[in-house]
Amino acid sequence: MIDLNDVDSTFARPAALTPATRADARARLIAIDDAIAAIRTQIGAADLKRRASRTPIDPDWFHRAKTALRHLERERAELRAAMSAMPRDRDRLKDRIIAVVRGDYDDAGWARVLEVARATHDAEPI
């Protein structure tokens, strides 16, 4: 169960702690999704209890739960935006292959390789 009494320290995340790799970011996204699901489950359980007992939900608790959801959803959106700017493993591999192969060609040969690559790029989807 997520402690909604201490939302700020539980969900606050300084910018310096933004994951440096896509793998770390994916792991953090999984943790955020789990926390969001747990809070939504708690809200649902509280609503079922409210309906059964015909008593209102504690408004302070409900506000903390919704605030925690907003914080997590904002962090999730920021993390996904940061992930889109991170280099993908496939892109890094392509860069590494280019660096290795580039040494095998002189400037004219490399220009021909780029010309063929550009010409076939438009003609054939990868």
Residue pairs with C-beta under 8 A, 6 or more apart in sequence:
1 38
1 42
2 10
2 35
2 38
2 39
2 42
2 68
3 10
4 39
4 42
4 61
4 64
4 65
4 68
5 64
7 64
7 67
7 68
7 71
10 68
11 35
11 68
11 71
11 72
11 75
12 71
13 75
18 79
18 82
19 25
19 27
19 28
19 79
19 82
21 86
22 83
22 86
22 88
22 89
25 79
25 82
25 83
25 86
26 83
28 79
29 76
29 79
29 80
29 83
32 72
32 75
32 76
32 79
33 76
35 68
35 72
36 69
36 72
36 73
36 76
39 65
39 68
39 69
39 72
40 69
42 65
43 62
43 65
43 66
46 57
46 61
46 62
46 65
47 57
50 56
50 57
102 110
105 113
